[in-house]
């Protein structure tokens, strides 16, 4: 029986991580299952967007592995891998996405589930050579696939309903590079009152109500939002 070719784009800023993922996928190729995987790599936003614009402009994109922490990019539309995942979902609605992240806090997990709605969500510490191939098959055949840590959060129903939208994340970005609050309306289409209201809400979300902007950025960075 002829195997179905599956085009895969792996996006992670660590090349050795991509090599490890590719090796695990090769196990499936060697098992001569119904799929034949063709793998493409990207370690930056630029490489990822090039693949989306060029490589997959004339061939289908079946599966994406996405890390949400990528090197900073000059295009303010893409501040995190989450922004890239939202763009992939918009442009390739039938593509299956597996998010693999080092961060395992409830707020970020909820945010990713709401913004990207990935077919797979794995915490890197959960990934093993044995469960990785099975996760791929589950996502292709019977999604979703959640790793142990994600499933644990879901079962305990500890996920917060708070959600950070694009303007929230842009605020965090501009504050993190030293932009004063009074100057934020220059970069974000919100009134000063709207900016202050959002900043207050962000401090509540990250539990730094009595802290300053440095504390807010530190907590946001710890939880993977910057």
C-alpha angles and dihedrals in degrees: 000000000000112000122234113244113234116198111211129192114197116196119190132128093226112079093199089056089054090049090053093049091047091051090053090050090050087062088065091048091052091051089065094227124162091281133072111195124213110192132207125184134213127178099178140037089253093055092044093050091046089056092047093048100039115014095043096036089090104022132051121264108216106170137018128193108201133191112196095213112075133153114280115275128208092228103088090206088075114050100145139014086260089067089050091049091053089051092049090050090051096047099035106031093169095051116107115229128204113192114203115186140166091221117092104176120129096236094057093044091052091047092052093047091052101040102038103013090207121202087226133029120182135172109224093231088060095053116105134167089252102048098038097072090045090051089055092051092046092052092049096045111022114008146220109063119184124183122234097269093048092048090050091055092048094049093051089049090224095140114125120227092220114113133193113219129197094276092051091053092045090052090053091049096051093044089050092058092051103266112157118237091240089059097048094092086064089066103026121051095233133107120251089253089053091048092051092047092052093047090052090050092048091053089051091050093050092040097239098117091142095040133092131242092277090058091047093052092045092054093043090051092048090055095048101253095120 
